[in-house]
């Protein structure tokens, strides 16, 4: 399964989840937790999940496809 096998809105939701998770970790307020939970609920309830046989496997692949690239150090 590649990036293109996932709906664009689902990939974006997963990316928003990563951002919300990082925001909450950096500033653990109720507001950040609520934002994180809201994105998580949207992600969990996306209609795509009804189309896959193995939700766990698909979820792991989605996370990998949407994960931000690691920051690269400038060449010396």
Secondary structure, 3 states (H helix, E strand, C coil): CCHHHCCHHHHHHHHHHHHHHHHHHHCCCHHHHHHHHHHHHHHHCCHHHHHCCCHHHHHHHHHHHHCCCCCCCCCC
